[in-house]
Amino acid sequence: MEKKPSVKEEKYMGTKKATIKREEPNTYLVLEVGENPIQIILTDDNPNNVKSAFNLILKELTKGIFEFKLEDESSELYNNICVEYLSQLNAEIKIIHGELEEFELTENK
């Protein structure tokens, strides 16, 4: 069951930019988090890369709730993959931020 963000969360929810970086031989989903953007390789199955990215997102969530918005006008396969990926990630972010607040693990107590 998905937890709906509170009115306070929605009012103060930040938006972070997500883009697609297309290079040879790899394509990346780039998430603007903190000082260094997170790059998730879309052309390689590497669970450690995803785990590392999620840990950085989790650390940023302690500062406040946010969601990612994809800035990409293409209608190709990688765009479709990233739209779905960010939809699921944003839903998880809302749930996890609620749990962080419940256990008083956020900076804004």
C-alpha positions as CSV (number, residue, x, y, z in Angstrom):
1,M,0.0,0.0,0.0
2,E,1.5,3.3,-1.1
3,K,1.7,6.0,1.5
4,K,0.3,9.3,0.3
5,P,2.5,12.4,1.1
6,S,1.1,14.7,3.7
7,V,0.0,18.2,2.8
8,K,3.2,19.5,4.4
9,E,5.3,17.1,2.3
10,E,3.6,18.0,-1.0
11,K,3.9,21.7,-0.2
12,Y,7.6,21.5,0.5
13,M,8.5,18.6,-1.9
14,G,11.5,19.6,-4.0
15,T,12.0,18.6,-7.6
16,K,15.4,17.3,-8.7
17,K,16.4,17.0,-12.3
18,A,16.9,13.7,-14.1
19,T,18.4,13.4,-17.6
20,I,19.6,10.7,-20.0
21,K,23.2,10.7,-21.0
22,R,23.7,8.9,-24.3
23,E,27.2,7.8,-25.1
24,E,29.0,4.9,-26.6
25,P,29.1,2.3,-25.4
26,N,26.8,3.1,-22.4
27,T,23.6,5.1,-21.7
28,Y,23.0,6.6,-18.3
29,L,20.1,7.9,-16.2
30,V,21.7,10.9,-14.5
31,L,20.1,12.1,-11.2
32,E,21.0,15.5,-9.8
33,V,21.5,14.7,-6.1
34,G,23.9,16.6,-3.9
35,E,27.1,18.0,-5.3
36,N,27.8,15.1,-7.7
37,P,25.2,13.7,-10.1
38,I,24.4,10.0,-9.7
39,Q,24.8,8.0,-12.9
40,I,22.9,4.7,-13.3
41,I,24.1,2.7,-16.2
42,L,21.1,1.6,-18.3
43,T,23.1,-0.6,-20.7
44,D,24.7,-2.8,-18.1
45,D,23.1,-5.0,-15.4
46,N,25.1,-3.9,-12.3
47,P,23.2,-4.2,-9.0
48,N,26.1,-2.5,-7.1
49,N,25.7,0.6,-9.3
50,V,22.0,0.8,-8.4
51,K,22.6,0.0,-4.7
52,S,25.3,2.8,-4.6
53,A,22.9,5.3,-6.3
54,F,20.1,4.3,-3.9
55,N,22.3,4.9,-0.8
56,L,23.2,8.4,-2.0
57,I,19.4,9.1,-2.6
58,L,18.7,7.8,0.9
59,K,21.3,10.1,2.4
60,E,19.8,13.1,0.5
61,L,16.3,12.1,1.8
62,T,17.3,12.8,5.3
63,K,17.4,16.5,4.3
64,G,13.9,16.5,3.0
65,I,11.5,15.0,0.5
66,F,11.9,15.4,-3.2
67,E,11.0,13.8,-6.5
68,F,12.8,13.4,-9.8
69,K,11.5,14.9,-13.0
70,L,12.9,13.7,-16.3
71,E,14.1,16.4,-18.7
72,D,14.2,14.6,-22.0
73,E,12.1,15.2,-25.1
74,S,13.0,12.0,-26.9
75,S,10.4,9.3,-27.4
76,E,12.8,6.4,-27.8
77,L,13.3,3.3,-25.7
78,Y,15.6,4.8,-23.0
79,N,13.2,7.6,-22.4
80,N,10.3,5.1,-21.9
81,I,12.5,3.1,-19.5
82,C,13.5,6.1,-17.5
83,V,10.0,7.4,-17.2
84,E,8.9,4.1,-15.7
85,Y,12.0,3.9,-13.5
86,L,11.5,7.4,-12.1
87,S,7.8,6.7,-11.5
88,Q,8.7,3.7,-9.3
89,L,11.6,5.5,-7.7
90,N,9.5,8.5,-6.8
91,A,6.8,6.2,-5.2
92,E,9.6,4.5,-3.2
93,I,11.1,7.9,-2.1
94,K,7.7,9.0,-0.6
95,I,7.4,5.8,1.3
96,I,11.0,5.8,2.6
97,H,10.8,9.5,3.6
98,G,7.7,8.7,5.6
99,E,9.6,5.9,7.4
100,L,12.6,8.2,8.0
101,E,10.3,10.8,9.6
102,E,8.6,8.1,11.7
103,F,11.9,7.0,13.1
104,E,13.1,10.6,13.5
105,L,16.0,10.1,11.1
106,T,15.5,13.3,9.1
107,E,17.3,16.6,9.7
108,N,14.0,18.5,9.9
109,K,12.6,17.0,13.1
